[in-house]
Structures are given as structure tokens and as C-alpha cells.
């Protein structure tokens, strides 16, 4: 059974808004309470908090308007400056010795000063080699100032930060479904940026964030058609990618531009995902993924998953979460995963 801190709330901070989720577990993860508040453009950029004061205000509003949410929270982080590496060390049973070995190895693997970095790792597997048993780990490093700005906003909002986690890890925890033990699944969250992870079961083998998510497409459409960003987001969902353009109601120019932005955007996002997977394979990830799971605000755009699936040549479904009706599933995934530490494999 999954472990969970009592009343722990997962907070997903995306460029378009903040989602807070509280869950329960009874054989499966179930969202009990969920709240969302939009963010003005520029408060969060490329996954990093730019305006701490504005984010603090948004968090206060969110927790005031969403009754019953606890004050103990875990936040997710995802941006292109987070460094993720697979490293291999001699097998060490003693946790303190392993921690020391990881930090020593991090000096060579992480392109940032260690005194400015937050370091963590996730064990992958133990293998037997010619030199004895070896431990493979996923090493993660983020800049302290980047994490610090998010924590400053959370604390200033009167919340108690119980921890920080990679959004990719949370996405896997929330959306994992039992499958073949050796199956490799691609998880993709498309929002303010495109965040992906390759996992075997609930173990993350690779993760990478890249720019150019659905929010960038909304910005492009807003500039083309002189729309507000909120209206542009609404038009992208209204037009989508599955209905014939001739039958879509609304201004013909905006409808046409929205469809064009979506088509071109899906191609660019697919290209970024392929580049990331190629990098994963170049780093020794030899097993090809068999299917993909989509989450994030883009999951609410009709036909987006089908179009991205076609571009990638992979079966893709929108991730499912048991939660309140009316709340977009794509927005809940990362926050729900942040509310738990681990889920049944």
C-alpha cells in the first residue's frame, strides 16, 4: 500500500496556473479535493518561479477558495536547468556510505557548483559485473535558488513545505498502471513546458524537460490574432485537432490560425520528444518504449493525444485519475502524484 503523509497536499506550479490536490488511497489513488487558480503570464517562466510575491498571492487565493485542503504540502519542480544523470557505483549497503559516494560522483557529473545545488538520487537496479556488484542510480540536481524561490512563495502563503520532488516522478506515481514487468512506458506532460519520463513499472529511468509546451502555442496564437492569453487557450481547446475545420463555429481566421498553430506545435513537440528519447538511448537506455501516456493541460485539447501519437509512431492514451467530475484530468496528474510518496507497483 502506498505511503502518504496525513493530509499532504501536492502542488503543481505550471505557467498557466497552480493545481493543489489532496488524495486518499484504498487500493488505488483517488483525488478527494482539488483546487486550481490561474496565473498571469510571466509569473512562472520555463518552469521557474519569476515573481515570488505574485505566486504567494495566487497560493493564498487557491487555499482560501478550496475548502478542506491541509497546509502541509509537497511541491513539484520541472525545468530545463535540472540535471538528471544515470550513474553507476560499486554496490553499497550502508546508506551513509552510498550518500557520500553519490555526492563525490556528483562533483564530476553535475555542471554546477555543489554549494549551489540541491542533490538527490533514486536507486534503479543492482547488476553483477566483472568487478562485482554495481548499483545504478538516477542522480538529480537543481539549483538552490530555483528551488528556494518556489519554497519562499509556499511559506509566505502560510503553508508548510514537507518536501520538493521532480514533477516527472510524481507523474509516474499518479498515472502508472500495472503492466508487464519489463515494459518501458513514456509519460509526457505538456503544459508550460514539455516534461517527459521513461519508466519501467514505477521506476523512472530517464526524464527531461524541454520548452515549447501548450502555453507557447497559446502565446503564439494570442500574438497572431491579438487575443488575450486566456482567450487564446480557450480557442485552442475549442478548435482542437479532431473535428473538420469547416464545422467549427467562430471567427474563421482565428479558427484557421488556431488549427495551424496546433498542427505545427504538435510536430515541434514530437520532435523534441524524439530528440530526448535519442539522448536517452545514447546514454545507454537501449530498450524502446512500447506506449505513451499524456497528461498536462494539452490533454484537454481534443485530438491532441491522437495527433502526438501519430507523429511519434507510438500508441498514446490520456492518463486516467479517479477524481471529481468537471476537473480536467490532465491538470490533476502531477499534483496527485506529489501527494503520495510511492504507489503499488
C-alpha positions as CSV (number, residue, x, y, z in Angstrom):
1,X,0.0,0.0,0.0
2,X,1.2,3.5,-0.8
3,X,2.6,5.6,1.9
4,X,1.2,9.1,2.5
5,X,1.8,11.8,5.0
6,X,-1.5,12.6,6.6
7,X,-3.3,15.4,4.7
8,X,-0.3,16.1,2.5
9,X,-1.3,18.3,-0.5
10,X,0.5,18.1,-3.8
11,X,1.1,21.4,-5.5
12,X,1.8,21.6,-9.3
13,X,3.0,25.0,-10.4
14,X,2.6,25.5,-14.1
15,X,2.9,28.6,-16.2
16,X,-0.8,28.7,-16.7
17,X,-1.9,28.1,-13.1
18,X,-1.4,26.3,-9.8
19,X,-3.2,23.0,-9.0
20,X,-3.5,21.7,-5.4
21,X,-4.6,18.1,-4.8
22,X,-5.3,16.0,-1.7
23,X,-5.8,12.3,-2.1
24,X,-6.8,9.1,-0.4
25,X,-5.7,5.5,-1.0
26,X,-7.8,2.4,-0.9
27,X,-6.1,0.1,-3.3
28,X,-5.8,2.9,-5.8
29,X,-5.2,6.6,-5.8
30,X,-8.3,8.8,-5.5
31,X,-8.4,12.6,-5.6
32,X,-10.6,13.8,-2.7
33,X,-10.0,17.6,-3.0
34,X,-8.7,19.6,-5.9
35,X,-8.3,23.3,-6.5
36,X,-6.9,25.4,-9.3
37,X,-6.1,29.1,-9.7
38,X,-4.8,30.7,-12.9
39,X,-1.5,32.6,-13.1
40,X,-0.8,35.7,-15.1
41,X,1.7,35.3,-17.9
42,X,5.3,35.7,-16.7
43,X,4.9,34.6,-13.0
44,X,6.3,31.3,-14.0
45,X,8.6,31.0,-17.0
46,X,10.1,27.8,-18.4
47,X,9.3,26.0,-15.1
48,X,10.9,28.6,-12.9
49,X,9.2,31.0,-10.5
50,X,10.0,34.5,-11.6
51,X,7.6,36.6,-9.4
52,X,7.6,35.1,-5.8
53,X,5.1,37.7,-4.5
54,X,2.5,37.1,-7.2
55,X,2.8,33.3,-6.7
56,X,2.3,33.8,-3.0
57,X,-0.9,35.7,-3.6
58,X,-2.1,33.0,-6.0
59,X,-1.5,30.3,-3.4
60,X,-3.3,32.2,-0.7
61,X,-6.3,32.6,-3.0
62,X,-6.2,28.9,-4.0
63,X,-6.2,27.6,-0.4
64,X,-8.8,30.1,0.7
65,X,-11.2,29.1,-2.1
66,X,-10.6,25.4,-1.9
67,X,-12.1,24.3,1.4
68,X,-10.6,21.4,3.4
69,X,-7.1,21.5,1.9
70,X,-4.4,20.8,4.5
71,X,-1.5,23.2,5.0
72,X,1.3,20.6,4.7
73,X,2.4,20.4,1.1
74,X,4.9,19.0,-1.4
75,X,5.8,20.9,-4.5
76,X,7.0,19.7,-7.9
77,X,9.8,21.1,-10.0
78,X,10.5,20.7,-13.7
79,X,12.6,22.8,-15.9
80,X,15.5,22.6,-18.4
81,X,18.1,23.6,-15.9
82,X,17.5,20.5,-13.7
83,X,20.3,18.0,-14.4
84,X,19.4,14.3,-14.5
85,X,22.1,11.6,-15.0
86,X,22.3,7.8,-14.7
87,X,25.4,6.9,-12.7
88,X,26.9,3.6,-11.7
89,X,28.7,2.9,-8.4
90,X,30.0,-0.1,-6.5
91,X,27.2,-1.7,-4.5
92,X,27.0,-0.2,-1.0
93,X,24.5,-1.5,1.6
94,X,25.2,1.3,4.0
95,X,23.1,4.3,3.2
96,X,25.5,6.9,4.6
97,X,28.3,5.4,2.5
98,X,26.1,5.4,-0.6
99,X,25.1,9.1,0.1
100,X,28.8,10.0,0.3
101,X,29.7,8.1,-2.8
102,X,26.8,9.8,-4.8
103,X,27.9,13.3,-3.7
104,X,31.5,12.5,-4.7
105,X,30.4,11.3,-8.1
106,X,28.1,14.3,-8.5
107,X,31.1,16.6,-8.5
108,X,32.1,15.1,-11.8
109,X,28.6,14.6,-13.3
110,X,26.8,17.8,-12.4
111,X,27.8,21.0,-14.3
112,X,27.1,23.4,-11.4
113,X,28.9,24.2,-8.1
114,X,27.9,21.7,-5.4
115,X,27.4,24.5,-2.8
116,X,24.7,26.0,-5.1
117,X,23.0,22.7,-5.9
118,X,20.3,20.5,-4.3
119,X,21.3,16.9,-4.9
120,X,19.1,13.8,-4.7
121,X,19.0,10.3,-6.3
122,X,16.8,7.4,-6.9
123,X,18.1,3.8,-7.0
124,X,17.5,1.9,-10.2
125,X,18.9,-1.6,-10.1
126,X,21.8,-3.7,-8.9
127,X,23.8,-5.6,-11.6
128,X,26.5,-8.2,-11.4
129,X,29.6,-7.3,-13.5
130,X,33.2,-8.4,-13.8
131,X,34.2,-6.1,-11.0
132,X,31.4,-7.3,-8.7
133,X,28.0,-5.9,-7.9
134,X,27.2,-2.5,-9.2
135,X,24.4,-0.1,-8.3
136,X,22.8,2.1,-10.9
137,X,21.1,5.3,-9.8
138,X,19.3,8.2,-11.2
139,X,21.1,11.4,-10.0
140,X,19.1,14.7,-9.9
141,X,20.5,18.1,-9.2
142,X,18.7,21.5,-9.2
143,X,20.0,25.0,-8.3
144,X,19.2,26.0,-4.8
145,X,18.0,29.5,-5.9
146,X,15.4,27.9,-8.3
147,X,14.0,25.6,-5.6
148,X,14.3,28.4,-3.0
149,X,12.0,30.8,-4.9
150,X,9.2,28.2,-5.0
151,X,9.7,27.4,-1.3
152,X,9.7,31.1,-0.4
153,X,6.3,31.6,-2.1
154,X,4.8,28.5,-0.4
155,X,6.0,29.6,3.1
156,X,4.9,33.2,2.6
157,X,1.4,31.8,1.8
158,X,1.2,30.3,5.2
159,X,1.9,26.7,4.1
160,X,4.4,24.2,5.4
161,X,6.6,22.6,2.8
162,X,7.2,19.0,3.6
163,X,9.3,18.4,0.5
164,X,10.2,19.0,-3.1
165,X,10.1,16.4,-5.8
166,X,10.6,16.1,-9.5
167,X,7.3,16.5,-11.3
168,X,8.3,13.6,-13.6
169,X,8.5,11.2,-10.6
170,X,5.0,12.4,-9.4
171,X,3.5,12.0,-12.9
172,X,4.7,8.4,-13.0
173,X,3.3,7.7,-9.5
174,X,-0.1,9.1,-10.4
175,X,-0.5,7.5,-13.8
176,X,1.2,4.2,-13.5
177,X,-1.0,1.2,-14.3
178,X,0.1,-2.5,-13.7
179,X,1.8,-3.9,-16.8
180,X,4.5,-6.4,-17.9
181,X,7.4,-6.2,-15.6
182,X,9.9,-5.2,-18.3
183,X,7.6,-2.8,-20.2
184,X,9.0,0.7,-20.8
185,X,6.4,3.5,-20.8
186,X,6.8,7.1,-21.9
187,X,5.0,9.6,-19.8
188,X,4.5,13.1,-21.2
189,X,3.1,16.2,-19.6
190,X,2.5,19.1,-21.9
191,X,1.8,22.4,-20.2
192,X,4.1,25.4,-19.7
193,X,6.8,23.2,-21.0
194,X,7.1,19.6,-22.2
195,X,8.1,17.2,-19.4
196,X,8.7,13.6,-20.2
197,X,9.8,10.5,-18.3
198,X,10.6,6.9,-19.3
199,X,9.7,4.4,-16.7
200,X,9.8,0.6,-16.0
201,X,7.0,0.0,-13.6
202,X,7.1,2.9,-11.1
203,X,10.9,3.3,-11.6
204,X,11.9,6.4,-13.5
205,X,14.8,5.5,-15.9
206,X,15.1,8.9,-17.7
207,X,13.5,12.3,-17.5
208,X,13.9,15.5,-19.4
209,X,12.1,18.9,-19.7
210,X,12.1,21.0,-22.8
211,X,10.5,24.3,-23.8
212,X,7.6,24.7,-26.2
213,X,4.6,23.3,-24.4
214,X,0.9,24.1,-25.0
215,X,1.4,27.5,-23.3
216,X,3.9,28.5,-26.0
217,X,1.2,27.7,-28.6
218,X,-1.3,29.9,-26.8
219,X,1.2,32.8,-26.7
220,X,1.7,32.3,-30.5
221,X,-2.0,32.3,-31.2
222,X,-2.5,35.4,-29.0
223,X,0.1,37.3,-30.8
224,X,-1.2,36.3,-34.3
225,X,-4.8,37.2,-33.6
226,X,-4.5,40.0,-31.0
227,X,-6.1,37.9,-28.3
228,X,-5.6,37.7,-24.5
229,X,-3.7,34.7,-23.4
230,X,-6.8,33.2,-21.7
231,X,-8.8,33.6,-24.9
232,X,-6.1,32.0,-26.9
233,X,-6.0,29.0,-24.6
234,X,-9.8,28.7,-24.9
235,X,-9.6,28.9,-28.7
236,X,-7.0,26.1,-28.8
237,X,-9.4,23.8,-26.8
238,X,-12.4,24.9,-28.9
239,X,-10.8,24.2,-32.2
240,X,-8.7,21.1,-31.3
241,X,-7.4,18.7,-33.8
242,X,-10.1,16.1,-34.4
243,X,-13.1,18.0,-36.0
244,X,-13.3,19.1,-39.6
245,X,-12.3,22.8,-39.6
246,X,-15.3,23.7,-41.7
247,X,-17.7,22.7,-39.0
248,X,-16.1,24.7,-36.1
249,X,-18.1,27.7,-35.0
250,X,-16.4,31.1,-34.6
251,X,-14.3,33.6,-36.4
252,X,-12.9,31.8,-39.5
253,X,-9.5,33.5,-39.3
254,X,-9.0,32.6,-35.6
255,X,-10.2,29.0,-36.2
256,X,-7.8,28.6,-39.1
257,X,-4.9,30.1,-37.2
258,X,-5.6,28.0,-34.1
259,X,-5.6,24.8,-36.1
260,X,-2.4,25.8,-37.9
261,X,-0.7,26.6,-34.6
262,X,-1.8,23.3,-33.1
263,X,-0.7,21.2,-36.1
264,X,2.7,22.9,-36.2
265,X,3.0,22.8,-32.4
266,X,2.4,19.1,-32.2
267,X,5.1,18.5,-34.8
268,X,7.6,20.6,-32.8
269,X,6.7,18.9,-29.5
270,X,7.0,15.5,-31.1
271,X,10.5,16.4,-32.5
272,X,11.6,17.5,-29.0
273,X,10.4,14.2,-27.5
274,X,12.2,12.2,-30.2
275,X,15.4,14.2,-29.5
276,X,15.1,13.4,-25.8
277,X,14.5,9.7,-26.5
278,X,17.5,9.6,-28.8
279,X,19.6,11.2,-26.0
280,X,18.3,8.6,-23.6
281,X,19.3,5.8,-25.9
282,X,22.7,7.4,-26.4
283,X,23.2,7.3,-22.6
284,X,22.7,3.6,-22.6
285,X,18.9,3.3,-22.5
286,X,18.7,0.6,-25.0
287,X,15.1,-0.6,-24.5
288,X,12.5,1.1,-26.7
289,X,9.3,2.4,-25.1
290,X,6.2,0.5,-26.1
291,X,3.5,3.1,-25.4
292,X,2.9,6.6,-24.1
293,X,0.7,8.3,-21.6
294,X,-0.3,12.0,-21.9
295,X,-1.1,14.5,-19.2
296,X,-1.0,18.2,-18.6
297,X,-3.3,21.0,-20.0
298,X,-2.7,19.8,-23.6
299,X,-4.6,16.6,-22.7
300,X,-7.8,18.7,-22.7
301,X,-7.3,19.7,-26.3
302,X,-9.5,17.4,-28.5
303,X,-7.3,15.2,-30.7
304,X,-4.0,16.3,-29.2
305,X,-3.1,12.9,-27.9
306,X,-4.1,11.2,-31.2
307,X,-2.0,13.7,-33.3
308,X,1.0,13.4,-31.0
309,X,0.7,9.6,-31.1
310,X,0.7,9.7,-34.9
311,X,3.8,12.0,-35.0
312,X,5.7,9.7,-32.6
313,X,4.5,6.4,-34.0
314,X,3.6,5.3,-30.5
315,X,0.2,4.2,-29.0
316,X,-0.8,7.0,-26.7
317,X,-3.6,7.5,-24.2
318,X,-4.6,10.3,-21.9
319,X,-3.7,9.3,-18.3
320,X,-6.6,8.4,-16.0
321,X,-7.1,9.5,-12.4
322,X,-10.1,8.9,-10.2
323,X,-11.3,12.3,-9.1
324,X,-14.1,14.9,-9.0
325,X,-16.1,15.4,-12.2
326,X,-15.5,18.6,-14.0
327,X,-11.8,19.0,-13.2
328,X,-9.5,18.3,-16.1
329,X,-7.7,15.1,-15.5
330,X,-4.5,16.4,-17.2
331,X,-4.1,19.1,-14.6
332,X,-4.5,16.8,-11.7
333,X,-1.9,14.2,-12.5
334,X,1.3,15.8,-11.2
335,X,-0.3,17.3,-8.1
336,X,-1.9,14.0,-7.3
337,X,1.4,12.2,-7.6
338,X,3.1,14.7,-5.3
339,X,0.6,13.9,-2.6
340,X,2.0,10.4,-2.2
341,X,5.5,9.0,-1.8
342,X,5.0,5.7,-3.6
343,X,2.3,3.6,-5.2
344,X,1.7,-0.1,-5.6
345,X,3.8,-1.5,-8.5
